Amino acid sequence: MKKCPEISVILPVYNMERYLEQCLDSLLTQSFNDIEIICINDGSKDNSLGILNDYAKKDQRVIVINQENKGAASARNIGLDYARGKYLSILDADDFYDRDMLLKAYLKAEGTEADIVIYRCNDYNDQTEETTPNKWSIIDRLIPGEIFSVQEVSECVFQFCVGWAWDKLFNRAFIEINHLRFQNTKIHNDAFFVFVSLSNASRIVVMNDVLITKRRAVNTSISSTSNISTYWKDLFIFIDTLDDYLTSHHIKTVFERSFYNLALHLAINRYNSNLSKKSKKAMKKYLRKVFFPKYQFRKKGIGYYYNKNEYNAMISILSLSFMLAALRFLMANGFIATMKKIRTKLFH
């Protein structure tokens, strides 16, 4: 029987012919070669599948799985089901990697018995061809050192790093024990996997090494404006699912402050993003009528939140809603009836 590799690299591919060769070359020339590269072609309409098949013929470490287009989450989950390695590296097909990425991450994981190893990245602008350091993917002031447990960062477990998978090496046994899979949404589909894994980790290791170059400003990216405008509700599916998980596993009280700060941050950040006019209006209504009331962010008070501007942005959205509702009621019912209504706080 063929020996299991030490690292399984999982690589979803959808219409990536422009970048795929650079990505694969940077993986196949890794200084650590005891790997399998599981490439899931997610119904690409370009020549991505042809490129994958060519590489598979040249190197037996490349495994190609072909499926109809089901999205990145489905592709990653297939990769997880197929993976045999001790560790998992879950990457994006438009990025490229330092030659020693897998070696350094593997040695760190082995030396520390880490559940998750996190490393740093550069950003590469695909339009300007400029490379710049990414200084916000890991917030050093929020972590106690190189190695720590989730209990040591319980109030900022969802803040100290970003909820994407590609800058992390995961212990596969740890992932399987916690039954973790990616959430089947168009955007934010890796956040649940990453944040739940962090909330269960006994040993998290943060490296200072810059090991990945993340390609930004890619026109085909799922994070493009049109896709964000179409799929903004996926954010709230993620938040609700994370809330359900923390509650059902009886750990929400441990991570409550971090969760509320994450939820408010993501909501305000998405609302302030480059949404279409129609989507922004719909999202504003959802925030006022559903999201803000459901989680009762306001009751926590401004001191509970790490970013006071985000709290004030929420108040602004709610206040504008209140004023418009009061004005409409005033025009229909008169001043005295409006004042009585305001006292009941039914506009909030």
Buried (B, 14 or more C-beta within 10 A) or exposed (E): EEEEBBBBBBBBBBBBBBBBEBBBEBBBEBEBBBBBBBBBBBBBEBBBBEBBBBBBEEEEBBBBBBEEEBBBBBBBBBBBEBBEBBBBBBBBBBBBBBBBBBBBBBEBBEEBEBBBBBBBBBBBEBEEEEEEEBEEBBEEEBBEEEBBEBEBBBBBBBBBBBBBBBBBBBBBEBBEEBEBBBBBBBBBBBBBBBBBBBBBBEBBBBBEEBBBBBBBEBEBBBEBEEBBBBBBBBBBBBBBBBBEBBEEEEBBEBBBBBBBBBBBBBBBEBBEBEBBEEBBEBBBEBBBEEBBEEBEBBEBEEEBBBBEEBBBBBBEBBEEBBEEBBEEBBEEEEEEEBEEBBEEEEBB
